[in-house]
């Protein structure tokens, strides 16, 4: 079951959450979730399939555990998500800040959320809305 700390919190607050824990910022609230072995394994399988396609067709990259916030979309200072898997096309790669803890200028072309019973509402409603 996810742990929620009611806000309002900002991206700056989100970045101050403990390392090694999986926190997201949903509508100004901190939400802590756990990634299960099954979710992690399935995300890896999907990522390998996309990577297999991209190897001879280098249109972009597929990555896991990249944090994103989207300034200018909804309240970008109160939203921060970490999709299970994302595809970033080549035209977005030049905006990628490899030193940053959260990507603010990159918009992935595809995000994949692996649902679990404890976070399905967050994943299907709140994160889709963002």
RARAUR-V362134 format. One record per residue. N is the residue number from 1. RES is the residue in three letters. SS is DSSP state (H for helix, E for strand, - for the rest). D_FIRST is the distance of its C-alpha to the first C-alpha in Angstrom with 1 decimal. Layout:
# RARAUR-V362134
n:N res:RES ss:SS d_first:D_FIRST
n:N res:RES ss:SS d_first:D_FIRST
This chain:
# RARAUR-V362134
n:1 res:UNK ss:- d_first:0.0
n:2 res:UNK ss:- d_first:3.8
n:3 res:UNK ss:E d_first:6.6
n:4 res:UNK ss:E d_first:9.6
n:5 res:UNK ss:E d_first:13.1
n:6 res:UNK ss:- d_first:15.5
n:7 res:UNK ss:- d_first:18.7
n:8 res:UNK ss:- d_first:21.1
n:9 res:UNK ss:- d_first:20.5
n:10 res:UNK ss:- d_first:22.7
n:11 res:UNK ss:H d_first:22.7
n:12 res:UNK ss:H d_first:24.6
n:13 res:UNK ss:H d_first:21.8
n:14 res:UNK ss:H d_first:19.2
n:15 res:UNK ss:H d_first:21.6
n:16 res:UNK ss:- d_first:21.8
n:17 res:UNK ss:- d_first:18.2
n:18 res:UNK ss:- d_first:18.3
n:19 res:UNK ss:- d_first:19.4
n:20 res:UNK ss:- d_first:17.5
n:21 res:UNK ss:- d_first:14.1
n:22 res:UNK ss:E d_first:12.7
n:23 res:UNK ss:E d_first:12.9
n:24 res:UNK ss:E d_first:14.0
n:25 res:UNK ss:E d_first:16.1
n:26 res:UNK ss:E d_first:15.5
n:27 res:UNK ss:- d_first:18.3
n:28 res:UNK ss:- d_first:18.8
n:29 res:UNK ss:E d_first:15.4
n:30 res:UNK ss:E d_first:13.7
n:31 res:UNK ss:E d_first:10.2
n:32 res:UNK ss:E d_first:8.9
n:33 res:UNK ss:E d_first:7.2
n:34 res:UNK ss:- d_first:8.2
n:35 res:UNK ss:- d_first:11.0
n:36 res:UNK ss:- d_first:11.5
n:37 res:UNK ss:H d_first:15.2
n:38 res:UNK ss:H d_first:15.7
n:39 res:UNK ss:H d_first:14.6
n:40 res:UNK ss:H d_first:16.7
n:41 res:UNK ss:H d_first:19.5
n:42 res:UNK ss:H d_first:19.7
n:43 res:UNK ss:H d_first:19.8
n:44 res:UNK ss:H d_first:22.6
n:45 res:UNK ss:H d_first:24.5
n:46 res:UNK ss:H d_first:24.4
n:47 res:UNK ss:H d_first:25.5
n:48 res:UNK ss:H d_first:28.3
n:49 res:UNK ss:H d_first:29.6
n:50 res:UNK ss:H d_first:29.8
n:51 res:UNK ss:H d_first:31.4
n:52 res:UNK ss:H d_first:33.9
n:53 res:UNK ss:H d_first:34.9
n:54 res:UNK ss:H d_first:35.2
n:55 res:UNK ss:H d_first:37.2
n:56 res:UNK ss:H d_first:40.4
n:57 res:UNK ss:- d_first:39.4
n:58 res:UNK ss:- d_first:38.4
n:59 res:UNK ss:- d_first:37.1
n:60 res:UNK ss:E d_first:34.2
n:61 res:UNK ss:E d_first:31.4
n:62 res:UNK ss:E d_first:27.9
n:63 res:UNK ss:E d_first:25.4
n:64 res:UNK ss:- d_first:21.8
n:65 res:UNK ss:- d_first:19.6
n:66 res:UNK ss:- d_first:22.0
n:67 res:UNK ss:E d_first:20.9
n:68 res:UNK ss:E d_first:22.6
n:69 res:UNK ss:- d_first:23.5
n:70 res:UNK ss:- d_first:26.2
n:71 res:UNK ss:- d_first:28.7
n:72 res:UNK ss:- d_first:30.5
n:73 res:UNK ss:- d_first:27.8
n:74 res:UNK ss:- d_first:26.2
n:75 res:UNK ss:- d_first:25.7
n:76 res:UNK ss:H d_first:25.6
n:77 res:UNK ss:H d_first:25.2
n:78 res:UNK ss:H d_first:21.9
n:79 res:UNK ss:- d_first:20.3
n:80 res:UNK ss:E d_first:19.2
n:81 res:UNK ss:E d_first:17.4
n:82 res:UNK ss:E d_first:17.2
n:83 res:UNK ss:- d_first:17.6
n:84 res:UNK ss:- d_first:17.2
n:85 res:UNK ss:E d_first:21.0
n:86 res:UNK ss:E d_first:23.8
n:87 res:UNK ss:E d_first:27.5
n:88 res:UNK ss:E d_first:29.8
n:89 res:UNK ss:E d_first:33.4
n:90 res:UNK ss:H d_first:36.4
n:91 res:UNK ss:H d_first:37.3
n:92 res:UNK ss:H d_first:34.1
n:93 res:UNK ss:H d_first:34.4
n:94 res:UNK ss:- d_first:37.1
n:95 res:UNK ss:- d_first:34.6
n:96 res:UNK ss:- d_first:32.1
n:97 res:UNK ss:- d_first:32.0
n:98 res:UNK ss:- d_first:31.3
n:99 res:UNK ss:- d_first:31.3
n:100 res:UNK ss:- d_first:28.7
n:101 res:UNK ss:- d_first:25.0
n:102 res:UNK ss:- d_first:24.4
n:103 res:UNK ss:E d_first:26.6
n:104 res:UNK ss:- d_first:28.2
n:105 res:UNK ss:- d_first:31.2
n:106 res:UNK ss:- d_first:29.8
n:107 res:UNK ss:- d_first:28.7
n:108 res:UNK ss:- d_first:27.4
n:109 res:UNK ss:- d_first:29.0
n:110 res:UNK ss:E d_first:26.1
n:111 res:UNK ss:E d_first:22.4
n:112 res:UNK ss:E d_first:20.3
n:113 res:UNK ss:- d_first:16.5
n:114 res:UNK ss:- d_first:15.2
n:115 res:UNK ss:- d_first:12.7
n:116 res:UNK ss:- d_first:9.7
n:117 res:UNK ss:- d_first:8.5
n:118 res:UNK ss:- d_first:4.9
n:119 res:UNK ss:- d_first:7.2
n:120 res:UNK ss:H d_first:10.4
n:121 res:UNK ss:H d_first:11.4
n:122 res:UNK ss:H d_first:11.2
n:123 res:UNK ss:H d_first:13.1
n:124 res:UNK ss:H d_first:15.5
n:125 res:UNK ss:H d_first:16.4
n:126 res:UNK ss:H d_first:15.9
n:127 res:UNK ss:H d_first:16.6
n:128 res:UNK ss:H d_first:19.4
n:129 res:UNK ss:H d_first:20.9
n:130 res:UNK ss:- d_first:21.1
